[in-house]
């Protein structure tokens, strides 16, 4: 995937992307919640 | 070197910093304003301020350089800094810390802990740990930033150190946390755009994402023999499981810094500056994207710099800088980016160093002025004016001690000192902080025992077992006649956080289960609104 073959490095990329998305989605959903 | 362009950029930058300090100074009227910005800071400022305080020169230069040497395994730290350092910190720690801080009227981390457990001992001990150990971290960041100024502007080291320290001293002592947070938000914005440009430019220059990664994978045969013997398997692979390099990467760089983030007093205090849980939700979005732009970009670009040096000089990044990790990112910027970007990036790095340092000095100042001074003068009626005065004295002492360390410590200490302070802070503070906001059953004795054993077990490990510190410090050698106590693998490379934190956590829980609980009314009051 994208020139990478080590599953641990791919996992780090994927988890990094997912955690950014998690922060973004959480922020949007709870934008007006206390 | 285009001095006109460089000077223009510097003058604009220093002018903006001075303006931020002035805006903070103008709106600072009370001790509350000075220490937690009156609890009324907007989420954009808070998130950028948190991020800019978190990410220092050490993260970009030190850890980015480590990625140049060790490879993309450093991306695990990016994952931890976003998932643990932002998501868990904001959602699971931030809201409860803010609510409890407000209920108890706490303005600093030691004060929050002291009031949560109704204990002067916990209050004082936490403040002392901060006041004693933080200058080490601040001194190290100071060295990194001053060395960068020295290289970039051709000034001598002493002049760089003094100019840089004076700049920070002025706005931290005048503006309080509002000045710190406003300028952090400005530094954060500069850092964000600088790093995004760096990422795009790097991938474009190397022919695209897949092409760049493939070229880096193809360099596996060029791994230096010394690193190969330690477990290095190429820059797009993790080190060999269980090897020395694997332990350094996973225990010190990824877990040590990734988990240590949760118990950083200068970051925890940011939660008490926002006006609502809503602000923290919004800050989570901004913080996640920001931290990715910092650590993600630094580590990806650090690793990919190998391809650039291979294409231009036919060697690895480490070989191009003569073996010094800290020079990889600066040299990469200098040789691959347009001149104007090199100047803007220099400002980005100084911004990162300044924002982290100003927060550290602020935390040290409040530890002395707000925590230690007020605790010692409990019976006397201390006025707000006195508190601010003693906070300023604390900041000045912190700055002087850090400046002295700036002269004394060697440059290679920067990344190590960062991990050292993160480890000690996590072992000392994390169990009582985490359980304090979640578990009503934790007792005063449990929290105290965990804090003391955590602090001392982490220090013991640093002084006597962890080879990287124990050997150069020489205390173990003086006492036991050998550089470190346990020589069998993997112990000399296991980070103190993996020893101190579990011990502290277990002790906190066991002692809490065996000792007298806190008064029920006090506990209910602490958890009001949670």
Interface residues (C-beta under 8 A of the other chain):
Chain A: X2 X3 X4 X5 X6 X8 X9 X12 X13 X15 X16 X19 X20 X22 X23 X24 X26 X27 X28 X30 X31 X32 X33 X34
Chain B: X71 X72 X73 X75 X76 X78 X79 X82 X83 X86 X87 X91 X209 X210 X211 X212 X213 X214 X215 X216 X217 X236 X237 X238 X276 X277 X278 X281 X282 X283 X284 X285 X286 X287 X288 X289 X292 X296
